Amino acid sequence: MATSQEELEQPQPPQGHVRIVYLGPLSPHWEVQGVFGDRGVIDEFRQRALARLQLLPPHDPQFRRNRERVARDAEREALILDWDLGTEED
């Protein structure tokens, strides 16, 4: 019955695709756009992501930590995650 462990380690196909866009220095700073996937999964992810990012601009030190948390959340939900910070470096 080693197949159950192997199944857990195999990558799952993505459940959806989400783009997080920085809107600028005025609040709200962020918009979470669902590109494709189950609307319920994306809406729940949107709520969690906005709770972490809502008042943080990208230059805030807390943003880096919360960005990593949002990325781990997307990974757990098998979502493709893109960031649009409005800069060329990202």
C-alpha positions in Angstrom: 0.0 0.0 0.0 2.9 2.4 -0.7 0.8 3.9 -3.5 -1.0 6.2 -1.1 2.3 7.9 -0.1 3.3 8.1 -3.7 0.0 9.7 -4.7 0.4 12.3 -2.0 3.9 13.3 -3.4 2.8 13.6 -7.0 2.0 17.1 -8.2 -1.7 17.8 -8.6 -3.0 19.6 -11.7 -3.8 23.3 -10.9 -7.3 24.0 -9.7 -7.1 27.5 -10.9 -5.0 30.6 -11.8 -5.0 33.8 -9.7 -3.3 37.1 -10.4 -2.6 39.6 -7.6 -2.3 43.2 -8.8 -0.9 46.2 -6.9 -3.3 49.1 -7.5 -1.1 51.9 -6.2 -0.4 53.8 -3.0 -4.0 54.6 -2.2 -6.1 52.0 -0.3 -7.2 49.4 -1.3 -3.7 48.5 -2.5 -4.5 45.1 -4.0 -6.9 43.3 -6.3 -7.1 39.5 -6.6 -8.3 38.4 -10.0 -9.3 34.9 -10.9 -8.1 33.9 -14.3 -9.6 30.4 -14.4 -10.8 27.7 -12.0 -13.5 27.0 -9.4 -15.0 30.3 -8.3 -15.5 29.0 -4.8 -11.9 28.1 -4.3 -10.7 31.4 -5.8 -13.1 33.5 -3.7 -12.0 31.8 -0.5 -8.3 32.3 -1.5 -9.1 36.0 -2.4 -10.5 36.6 1.1 -7.4 35.1 2.8 -5.0 36.9 0.5 -6.6 40.3 1.0 -6.7 39.8 4.7 -2.9 39.5 4.6 -2.2 42.2 2.1 -4.9 44.8 2.4 -3.0 47.6 4.1 0.5 46.7 3.0 2.2 48.4 0.1 5.0 46.4 -1.6 7.8 48.4 0.0 6.6 47.6 3.5 8.9 45.0 5.3 5.8 43.0 6.4 4.8 42.6 2.8 7.6 40.2 2.0 6.6 37.8 4.9 2.9 38.0 4.0 3.7 37.5 0.3 5.4 34.2 1.2 2.4 33.1 3.2 0.0 33.9 0.4 2.3 31.9 -2.0 2.2 28.9 0.4 -1.6 29.2 0.6 -1.8 29.2 -3.2 0.5 26.1 -3.3 -1.7 24.2 -0.8 -4.8 25.0 -2.9 -3.0 24.0 -6.1 -3.4 27.5 -7.6 -1.1 29.1 -10.1 -0.2 32.5 -8.7 1.1 35.6 -10.6 2.0 38.9 -9.0 1.8 42.2 -10.8 3.5 44.8 -8.7 3.7 47.3 -11.5 7.5 47.1 -11.7 9.7 45.4 -14.3 11.7 43.4 -11.7 8.8 41.2 -10.8 
